[in-house]
Amino acid sequence: MLSSVYKILKSDSEFLTAALSQSQVDILERRGDLAGCIIDCGRPVQKWSPVSVKVADAYYMRSEFEFRMVLA
């Protein structure tokens, strides 16, 4: 279930905070046929770079997905 209370992760420091706190992160498609659809949810960030983010052993391009840290 998608939480209505979340923070969109954009900066490296936000990804660091999410990873250190092991916060649940929802991943949404930004464009195409699945725009706005949840691709994965409720898992912590494992790794990130300027180009991609690793969640649940899968890599997602930062430019193509939105990462939402669940706050409540």
C-alpha positions in Angstrom: 0.0 0.0 0.0 1.3 3.4 -0.9 1.7 5.7 2.1 0.4 9.2 1.8 3.2 10.5 4.0 6.6 10.4 2.2 9.6 12.3 1.2 10.9 12.2 -2.4 14.6 11.4 -2.4 16.6 13.5 -4.8 20.0 14.3 -3.3 22.8 12.0 -2.3 22.4 13.1 1.4 18.7 12.1 1.3 19.7 8.7 -0.1 22.3 8.4 2.7 19.7 9.2 5.3 17.3 6.7 3.9 20.0 4.0 3.8 21.3 4.6 7.3 17.9 4.6 8.8 16.9 1.5 6.7 13.7 3.4 5.8 11.1 1.8 3.5 11.4 3.2 0.0 8.7 3.1 -2.7 9.9 3.2 -6.3 7.7 4.7 -9.0 8.1 4.8 -12.8 8.4 8.4 -14.0 7.5 8.0 -17.7 6.1 5.7 -20.3 3.1 3.4 -20.1 3.7 2.7 -16.4 4.2 6.4 -15.3 3.1 6.8 -11.7 3.0 3.1 -11.1 4.8 1.5 -8.2 7.6 -0.8 -9.3 8.8 -1.9 -5.9 7.8 -0.8 -2.4 8.8 -1.0 1.2 12.4 -1.9 0.9 15.6 0.0 2.1 18.2 1.6 -0.1 21.3 -0.6 -0.4 23.5 1.5 -2.5 23.4 4.6 -4.7 25.5 6.6 -7.2 24.9 9.8 -9.2 23.3 7.5 -11.9 21.5 4.7 -10.1 20.0 3.4 -6.8 20.1 -0.2 -5.6 17.1 -1.5 -3.8 16.3 -5.2 -3.1 19.3 -6.3 -5.3 18.0 -4.4 -8.3 19.4 -1.2 -9.8 17.1 1.7 -10.8 18.2 4.7 -12.9 17.7 7.9 -10.9 16.6 9.8 -14.0 13.8 7.3 -14.8 12.3 6.5 -11.4 11.1 8.4 -8.4 12.2 7.3 -4.9 9.8 8.0 -2.0 11.0 7.4 1.6 7.9 6.3 3.6 7.6 8.5 6.7 4.4 7.1 8.2 
